Amino acid sequence: MDTFSVIEQRRSVKHYDSRYAMPPEDADRLLDLAMLSPTSFNIQNWRFVKVEDPALRKQIRAAAWDQEQVTEAQLLLVLCADLKAWEKQPDRYWKNAPQAAQEMIVPVIGQFYQNGGEQVQRDEGMRSCAIASQTLMLAAKAMGYDSNPMIGFDPDAVAKLINLPDDHVIAMMLVIGKAAKPARERGGQLPKNEIVVVDRFAK
Ligand SMILES: Cc1cc2nc3c(=O)[nH]c(=O)nc-3n(C[C@H](O)[C@H](O)[C@H](O)COP(=O)(O)O)c2cc1C
């Protein structure tokens, strides 16, 4: 499927065929592709919790308004961000760059997030996870799967269930699997002239 069709056909699917066995190499491929998503300063601040334990899935479903896709889809990922990735051996993120580039970029990473403070550090986590989520959803569609990004859950309860470290945050959950039922008609798209602003907003 070409990229344009994948974008047009990706929909949020709620019903999955839980009898289907996803080959482990498909899950691996999806995660490998997700790890190619861009991040600011290449800090790769996403952490993907792949929930395999059926009992844990049930507990997460209970914390997610009992949404059935949490247990029925083949893959459940909790997309988390390490808020402090920028200060954890940042030289790793540029180890293949020429020495001069490393010396220029690596110190700037620390300054940028230190100065930006908690708000910028959190925003960066959300930005990175959102982009990775779209990579995963489009890749899944191209591989014959469907997906559903999810924020309908109690983040504190899920954080507890997955032992989320104190310096991490959950951005969203994402399920991927074999659809049992297609998505409903699109809810209702806004007109383009409300979405696209040329140059500046009207005062
Ligand atoms: C960040 C985010 C969180 C969402 N959370 C949920 C959710 O908890 N449960 C659900 O059924 N759909 C959820 N959705 C799906 C949206 O309802 C859906 O993307 C939207 O209606 C547009 O439909 P489409 O994805 O099929 O184009 C979420 C979507 C996004 C982007």
The ligand as a Gaussian input file, in Angstrom:
#p B3LYP/6-31G(d) Opt

LIG

0 1
 C       -4.501000      10.998000      21.740000
 C       -5.717000      10.193000      21.351000
 C       -6.427000       9.514000      22.317000
 C       -7.526000       8.727000      21.982000
 N       -8.159000       7.985000      22.946000
 C       -9.116000       7.098000      22.587000
 C       -9.659000       6.191000      23.531000
 O       -9.300000       6.150000      24.706000
 N      -10.600000       5.334000      23.113000
 C      -11.040000       5.316000      21.834000
 O      -11.908000       4.499000      21.514000
 N      -10.530000       6.135000      20.900000
 C       -9.576000       7.029000      21.242000
 N       -9.011000       7.855000      20.305000
 C       -9.461000       7.763000      18.900000
 C      -10.162000       9.023000      18.406000
 O      -11.495000       9.032000      18.857000
 C      -10.078000       9.018000      16.871000
 O       -8.714000       9.150000      16.503000
 C      -10.858000      10.147000      16.223000
 O      -12.231000      10.007000      16.454000
 C      -10.607000      10.212000      14.721000
 O      -10.947000       8.966000      14.124000
 P       -9.905000       8.125000      13.277000
 O       -8.695000       7.883000      14.143000
 O      -10.618000       6.860000      12.925000
 O       -9.531000       8.941000      12.073000
 C       -7.945000       8.661000      20.627000
 C       -7.213000       9.360000      19.655000
 C       -6.108000      10.103000      20.013000
 C       -5.306000      10.787000      18.922000

